[in-house]
Amino acid sequence: MMEHMGIRWGYVFLRAPGVLNGEDREKLMTTAVEMYLSGEEERDVESVGFEGRVYTERRFEMLGEFGGQRFDVELETTHGRDTGTFLVSEHTTGFGGAGGFSRN
């Protein structure tokens, strides 16, 4: 994996249930990034307001000009069952947006 000055960076795009608070959304996004960096395919998650799993089928998807690995989440919340989707777009590898770093 390429690094720029020793730092890996990118973007995370999230579509998640509206019943989750900001801290829970951040926890789910952090989980997806950790899984991306470590190459994990599935991880159980839980918080005060939910429990479930985050998983990936290692598919690459596009969101406008940004592309990245898709992660999905299935949750049981206090308001019922729900789902979410993450797109982890790392730019230190040169993939994703038009301004990403190049390997050349």
C-alpha positions as CSV (number, residue, x, y, z in Angstrom):
1,M,0.0,0.0,0.0
2,M,1.4,3.4,-0.9
3,E,1.7,6.1,1.6
4,H,2.2,9.9,1.3
5,M,4.7,11.1,3.9
6,G,3.9,8.0,6.0
7,I,0.1,8.8,6.1
8,R,-2.7,6.9,4.5
9,W,-5.8,9.0,3.8
10,G,-9.1,8.9,2.0
11,Y,-12.8,9.4,2.5
12,V,-15.7,7.4,4.0
13,F,-19.2,7.8,2.6
14,L,-22.0,6.6,4.7
15,R,-25.7,5.8,4.3
16,A,-27.0,4.7,7.7
17,P,-30.3,4.7,9.6
18,G,-31.4,8.1,10.8
19,V,-32.1,6.8,14.3
20,L,-28.3,6.5,15.0
21,N,-26.6,9.3,16.8
22,G,-23.4,10.9,15.7
23,E,-21.2,8.8,18.0
24,D,-22.8,5.5,16.7
25,R,-22.3,6.6,13.1
26,E,-18.7,7.4,13.8
27,K,-18.2,4.0,15.5
28,L,-19.6,2.2,12.4
29,M,-17.4,4.3,10.0
30,T,-14.3,3.6,12.1
31,T,-15.1,-0.1,12.1
32,A,-15.4,-0.1,8.2
33,V,-12.0,1.7,7.9
34,E,-10.3,-0.6,10.4
35,M,-11.7,-3.6,8.4
36,Y,-10.5,-2.1,5.1
37,L,-7.0,-1.5,6.5
38,S,-6.7,-5.0,8.0
39,G,-8.4,-6.8,5.2
40,E,-11.2,-8.2,7.4
41,E,-14.4,-9.4,5.7
42,E,-16.8,-9.4,8.7
43,R,-17.0,-7.9,12.2
44,D,-19.7,-7.9,14.9
45,V,-20.6,-4.4,16.3
46,E,-22.7,-3.2,19.2
47,S,-23.5,-0.1,21.1
48,V,-26.2,1.1,23.5
49,G,-28.6,1.7,20.6
50,F,-27.8,-1.2,18.3
51,E,-26.1,-4.5,17.6
52,G,-25.3,-6.2,14.3
53,R,-22.5,-6.8,11.8
54,V,-20.4,-5.0,9.3
55,Y,-19.3,-7.0,6.3
56,T,-17.8,-6.7,2.8
57,E,-17.8,-8.7,-0.4
58,R,-14.7,-6.7,-1.5
59,R,-16.7,-5.0,-4.3
60,F,-15.5,-1.8,-5.8
61,E,-18.2,0.8,-6.4
62,M,-18.5,4.4,-7.5
63,L,-20.2,7.4,-6.0
64,G,-19.8,10.2,-8.5
65,E,-16.1,10.5,-9.1
66,F,-15.1,8.7,-6.0
67,G,-14.6,4.9,-6.0
68,G,-13.8,2.5,-3.2
69,Q,-14.6,-0.7,-1.4
70,R,-18.2,-1.2,-0.3
71,F,-19.1,-2.2,3.2
72,D,-22.6,-3.1,4.4
73,V,-24.0,-3.1,7.9
74,E,-27.1,-5.0,9.2
75,L,-28.4,-3.7,12.5
76,E,-31.0,-4.4,15.1
77,T,-31.8,-1.1,16.7
78,T,-34.3,-0.1,19.4
79,H,-36.5,1.0,16.4
80,G,-36.2,-2.4,14.6
81,R,-34.0,-3.9,11.9
82,D,-32.1,-1.6,9.5
83,T,-29.2,-1.5,7.1
84,G,-26.5,0.8,6.0
85,T,-23.7,1.1,3.4
86,F,-20.2,2.5,3.5
87,L,-17.8,3.4,0.7
88,V,-14.2,3.5,1.8
89,S,-12.2,5.5,-0.8
90,E,-8.5,5.6,-0.1
91,H,-6.6,8.2,-2.0
92,T,-3.0,7.3,-1.2
93,T,-3.2,4.5,-3.7
94,G,-4.2,6.6,-6.6
95,F,-7.8,5.2,-6.9
96,G,-11.0,7.1,-6.3
97,G,-11.2,10.8,-7.2
98,A,-9.5,12.6,-10.0
99,G,-7.0,14.2,-7.6
100,G,-5.7,11.0,-6.0
101,F,-2.0,10.1,-5.9
102,S,-0.6,8.1,-8.8
103,R,1.8,5.2,-8.6
104,N,3.8,6.6,-11.5
